[in-house]
Amino acid sequence: MDREYSIEDLAAFHGHLGPYIVLGYRIGRYAREYFCDDAFQMHAVVGCSGTPPQSCLADGVQIGSGCTTGKRNLELRVSDSIACEFTSAEGKKMVIRPKPLKFPPRGEDYFHQIEQLAVDMYRMDDTELFEVSSQ
């Protein structure tokens, strides 16, 4: 089942809307579209701090790529840097590294600003969000 998910879908799946669910979703969609369109023939490793908010990236990759923990083709790996590595059944590899996020300063309406950042990211071009390398 390959379909686009809305901002509302992402928030419903994840429980709230934040930049990392959107970033992960966009990365997963990119991998599905340009790397491997069969979620059963692809494996994803999400490297990040292993704790929220960075670990929320994994939920986005799941919904965007179709790789899941249940199918055992989605893995969360604790890392000092953020990167998503996709491997195909044929052994091809694609690594996607997010560009740095610019979070708003903490203030009275911080959570509203975070949601707005997520909405803005949903609409950005891929090149504004991440860099891709293939092997």
C-alpha positions in Angstrom: 0.0 0.0 0.0 1.8 3.1 -1.3 0.0 6.3 -0.6 0.7 9.8 0.5 -0.1 10.7 4.1 -1.4 14.1 5.2 -0.1 16.2 8.1 -3.2 15.0 10.0 -2.4 11.4 9.2 1.1 11.8 10.5 -0.2 13.4 13.7 -2.8 10.7 14.2 -0.2 7.9 13.7 2.4 9.5 15.9 0.2 11.1 18.6 1.2 14.6 17.8 2.8 16.7 15.1 6.5 17.4 15.3 9.5 18.1 12.9 11.1 14.6 13.3 7.9 12.6 12.3 7.6 14.9 9.2 11.4 14.6 8.4 11.3 10.8 8.7 8.2 10.6 6.6 9.7 12.7 3.8 12.9 10.6 4.0 10.9 7.4 3.9 8.8 8.6 0.9 12.0 9.6 -0.9 13.5 6.2 -0.4 10.3 4.5 -1.5 10.1 6.6 -4.7 13.7 6.8 -5.8 15.4 3.7 -4.2 13.1 0.8 -3.8 9.3 0.8 -4.2 8.8 -2.6 -2.5 8.8 -2.3 1.3 9.4 -6.1 1.5 12.7 -5.7 -0.5 14.2 -2.9 1.6 15.7 -2.6 5.0 16.0 0.8 6.9 18.3 1.7 9.7 17.5 5.0 11.5 20.6 6.3 13.3 19.9 9.0 15.9 20.3 9.7 19.7 17.8 6.9 20.4 15.5 9.2 22.5 12.8 11.7 21.6 12.5 13.9 19.7 15.2 12.4 17.4 13.8 8.9 17.7 10.5 10.1 16.3 12.3 10.0 13.0 11.8 6.2 13.0 8.0 6.6 13.1 8.2 8.9 10.0 10.5 6.5 8.2 8.0 3.7 8.9 5.0 5.4 7.5 6.9 6.9 4.6 8.9 3.8 3.4 6.7 0.9 4.5 9.6 -0.6 6.5 8.3 -1.7 9.9 9.6 -3.1 13.2 7.1 -5.9 12.8 8.5 -7.0 9.5 11.9 -6.7 11.1 13.1 -4.4 8.3 13.2 -1.2 10.3 15.9 -0.8 12.9 16.7 2.1 15.3 20.4 2.4 16.1 21.8 4.8 18.6 24.3 7.2 17.0 26.0 10.5 17.6 24.8 11.7 14.1 21.4 11.4 12.4 21.2 9.4 9.2 18.9 6.9 7.6 20.4 4.0 5.7 18.4 2.0 3.2 19.6 -1.3 1.8 17.8 -3.2 -1.0 17.6 -7.0 -1.4 20.1 -6.7 -4.2 22.6 -5.0 -1.9 22.3 -1.4 -3.1 22.6 1.2 -0.4 21.2 4.8 0.0 22.1 7.0 2.9 20.0 10.1 3.7 21.3 12.7 6.1 19.0 15.5 7.3 20.2 19.0 7.1 20.3 20.8 10.5 16.9 21.8 11.9 16.4 25.3 13.1 14.2 25.1 16.2 12.4 28.2 17.5 13.6 29.6 20.8 11.7 28.2 23.8 8.9 30.6 24.7 5.3 30.9 25.5 4.0 29.4 22.3 6.9 27.0 21.7 4.8 24.0 20.9 2.7 25.9 18.5 5.9 27.1 16.7 7.2 23.5 16.7 3.9 22.3 15.0 4.2 25.2 12.5 7.8 24.2 11.7 6.6 20.6 11.0 3.9 21.9 8.7 6.5 24.1 6.9 8.8 21.1 6.6 6.0 19.0 5.1 5.8 21.5 2.2 9.6 22.0 1.7 11.5 20.6 -1.2 13.6 17.5 -0.5 16.8 19.4 -1.2 16.0 21.7 1.7 15.5 18.9 4.1 18.2 16.3 3.5 21.2 15.1 1.4 21.3 11.8 -0.4 24.2 9.5 -1.2 24.0 6.2 -3.0 26.5 3.3 -3.1 
